[in-house]
Amino acid sequence: MPAVVMQRLAHVLTASQFDRESTDALLDRASQLHGIRDDVLAGKIMATLFYEPSTRTRLSFEAAMLRRGGGVISAEDASQTSSAVKGETLEDTVRVVGTYADLIVLRHPTVGASQQAAAVSPVPLINAGDGSGEHPTQALLDIYTIRRELGGLDGRHIVLCGDLRFSRTVHSLVTLASLFDIRFSLVSTPELTMPPEMVASLRDTGAKVTETADINDVIRDCDVLYPTRVQTERTDVKYDANFVVNKALMQRLPDSAIVMSPLPRREEIDTEIDDDPRVAYFRQAANGVPVRMALLESLLT
Ligand code: NCD
């Protein structure tokens, strides 16, 4: 990896740490790592410390580390089985785990937990989701997927719909995507709109942003449709039936568009569309491995 990427990324806490050059360099590297197994990280240990449920994020980090020849230790259910149950602070846990591992991947229900943990961590720490805050490595794999599926980012129209308020993947994605020339349409009910300060800073980057509650307003020239489930851990608001991505809605989506999702999906994506070639969410989930392989290399070598 170029030295500039390695130096800048002591910890990965927010998508706003990345500039266009470091993003492109990392994702170029990821594109060379599909299907690769090597021993670049032999002797290194990654700890996954997860205080919230996860399937893809934790397992793709672990697969990425194993594919590079490294080792993994895991507290996959840390809120139930770690010393957190005995009242240990996150800081104390991270101080100690950082003496067992060369890198920590942390998921936690509290916004800002990764900043708090990184402040005392003796080793690089990656934010794998902090409550409704951010999920920067998901944004990296999302951008990677758009590049790979559509050939590039510039000039694209991304339609985000569903829970834009609590969805950390959306928060990190708009930040990272704003490094490119993107038009954003934000589709949600009034209870689940993107926080106004986030919309304002997105507009400050020069991005064109449309907010609407009618998906039909924006779907006609959409390149990427990105529905998100309602974060039921954080709100009781229901998903709006008008935004369900089903066969009827797919008929209105351009042939060249793709449908993405961080997964898991609930009612917002009907399984009846899964065989449509525009459905990219399973390919997207698979891209998590090469992207995280590149990231681990840049942090640990
Ligand atoms: C997301 C998450 O945990 O933020 N999942 C993921 O990491 N791929 C999305 C979600 O839980 O809705």
Residues whose N, C-alpha, C, O or C-beta is under 5 A from the ligand:
A	BS01	NCD	R56 T57 G129 H135 R168 T169 R229 P262 L263 P264
